[in-house]
C-alpha cells in the first residue's frame, strides 16, 4: 500500500523534500509497511517523532486523545489526504470548508486500482490518468449552501 501512496504522491507533484505527517496508529503490516514511503519522502514524521521523550505516555491508552493530537497537527498542513474514508478525513474536509484549508485530496481508490495493477502502463500515461482522476479532488474546499449543510 505504501508503494501505491508513494507513486500517487509523486504523480500529483509532491516533491521529495515534502514534509509528510502520518496521522493515525500503527499501519496494517506494522511500521515496516511505511518504509517505502519513508525512503521516497524522507521528511515523513509521526506524532511519536514530534513528541519529546515521555510526552505521549499519559495518552498511551487513550486513542481519542491521540486522534486529537493528529487532528491538531493536521490542521496546520497545506494538504490533507486521508488513507481511508473514516471520521478523521470527514472532519478535516469539513473543517477545511469553514477555515480555508489549502487542499484536501480524496483518493479515488476504486477508479485508481486498475491502473495500479497495470504494470505495462508507462509512467507518463499513469501520471496523466491519476491527475485527471483527482482533478476535482485536489481543489480547495467549496462552501456549501445552508440546505446542503443541513442534509449532511
FENTA-V921677 format. One record per residue. N is the residue number from 1. RES is the residue in three letters. PSI is psi in degrees with one decimal (NA if undefined). Layout:
n=[N & N]
res=[RES & RES]
psi=[PSI & PSI]
This chain:
n=[1 & 2 & 3 & 4 & 5 & 6 & 7 & 8 & 9 & 10 & 11 & 12 & 13 & 14 & 15 & 16 & 17 & 18 & 19 & 20 & 21 & 22 & 23 & 24 & 25 & 26 & 27 & 28 & 29 & 30 & 31 & 32 & 33 & 34 & 35 & 36 & 37 & 38 & 39 & 40 & 41 & 42 & 43 & 44 & 45 & 46 & 47 & 48 & 49 & 50 & 51 & 52 & 53 & 54 & 55 & 56 & 57 & 58 & 59 & 60 & 61 & 62 & 63 & 64 & 65 & 66 & 67 & 68 & 69 & 70 & 71 & 72 & 73 & 74 & 75 & 76 & 77 & 78 & 79 & 80 & 81 & 82 & 83 & 84 & 85 & 86 & 87 & 88 & 89 & 90 & 91 & 92 & 93 & 94 & 95 & 96 & 97 & 98 & 99 & 100 & 101 & 102 & 103 & 104 & 105 & 106 & 107 & 108 & 109 & 110 & 111 & 112 & 113 & 114 & 115 & 116 & 117 & 118 & 119 & 120 & 121 & 122 & 123 & 124 & 125 & 126 & 127 & 128 & 129 & 130 & 131 & 132 & 133 & 134 & 135 & 136 & 137 & 138 & 139 & 140 & 141 & 142 & 143 & 144 & 145 & 146 & 147 & 148 & 149 & 150 & 151 & 152]
res=[UNK & UNK & UNK & UNK & UNK & UNK & UNK & UNK & UNK & UNK & UNK & UNK & UNK & UNK & UNK & UNK & UNK & UNK & UNK & UNK & UNK & UNK & UNK & UNK & UNK & UNK & UNK & UNK & UNK & UNK & UNK & UNK & UNK & UNK & UNK & UNK & UNK & UNK & UNK & UNK & UNK & UNK & UNK & UNK & UNK & UNK & UNK & UNK & UNK & UNK & UNK & UNK & UNK & UNK & UNK & UNK & UNK & UNK & UNK & UNK & UNK & UNK & UNK & UNK & UNK & UNK & UNK & UNK & UNK & UNK & UNK & UNK & UNK & UNK & UNK & UNK & UNK & UNK & UNK & UNK & UNK & UNK & UNK & UNK & UNK & UNK & UNK & UNK & UNK & UNK & UNK & UNK & UNK & UNK & UNK & UNK & UNK & UNK & UNK & UNK & UNK & UNK & UNK & UNK & UNK & UNK & UNK & UNK & UNK & UNK & UNK & UNK & UNK & UNK & UNK & UNK & UNK & UNK & UNK & UNK & UNK & UNK & UNK & UNK & UNK & UNK & UNK & UNK & UNK & UNK & UNK & UNK & UNK & UNK & UNK & UNK & UNK & UNK & UNK & UNK & UNK & UNK & UNK & UNK & UNK & UNK & UNK & UNK & UNK & UNK & UNK & UNK]
psi=[-40.7 & -36.3 & -39.5 & -40.5 & -42.7 & -49.4 & -41.6 & -46.4 & -43.7 & -42.6 & -37.4 & 3.0 & 12.6 & 125.2 & 156.9 & -30.5 & 11.1 & 138.2 & 121.2 & 125.0 & 120.7 & 107.1 & 137.3 & -176.1 & -163.5 & 132.1 & 161.0 & 126.1 & 1.8 & -176.6 & -22.3 & -28.5 & -22.5 & -6.9 & -45.7 & -37.2 & -41.7 & -37.3 & -41.3 & -34.9 & 85.2 & -14.5 & 28.5 & 131.4 & 163.5 & 170.9 & -31.8 & -37.5 & -31.6 & -32.2 & 145.3 & 159.9 & 119.8 & -6.7 & -32.1 & -9.0 & -43.0 & -16.5 & 5.8 & -39.2 & 25.4 & 80.8 & -32.1 & -39.4 & -39.0 & -37.5 & -36.0 & -39.0 & -45.6 & -41.7 & -46.2 & -44.0 & -41.9 & -30.8 & -29.8 & 3.1 & 156.8 & -30.2 & 139.0 & 129.1 & 108.6 & 151.1 & -15.8 & 168.5 & 68.9 & -174.1 & -39.1 & -46.5 & -42.5 & -41.6 & -43.6 & -38.8 & -42.9 & -42.9 & -42.1 & -32.8 & -33.4 & -14.2 & 2.2 & 32.4 & 136.1 & -48.9 & 147.9 & 120.9 & 118.4 & 102.9 & 132.7 & 80.7 & -40.1 & -41.2 & -29.0 & -33.2 & -49.6 & -30.9 & -33.2 & -32.5 & -20.2 & 95.7 & -17.1 & -4.1 & 121.2 & 147.1 & -38.7 & -43.7 & -41.4 & -45.4 & -44.7 & -42.8 & -45.6 & -41.4 & -40.2 & -42.6 & -31.6 & 11.5 & -45.3 & -18.4 & 2.1 & 14.2 & 159.8 & 158.2 & 149.3 & 148.5 & 140.7 & 150.4 & 165.9 & -38.7 & -45.0 & -43.6 & -42.5 & -23.4 & -14.0 & NA]
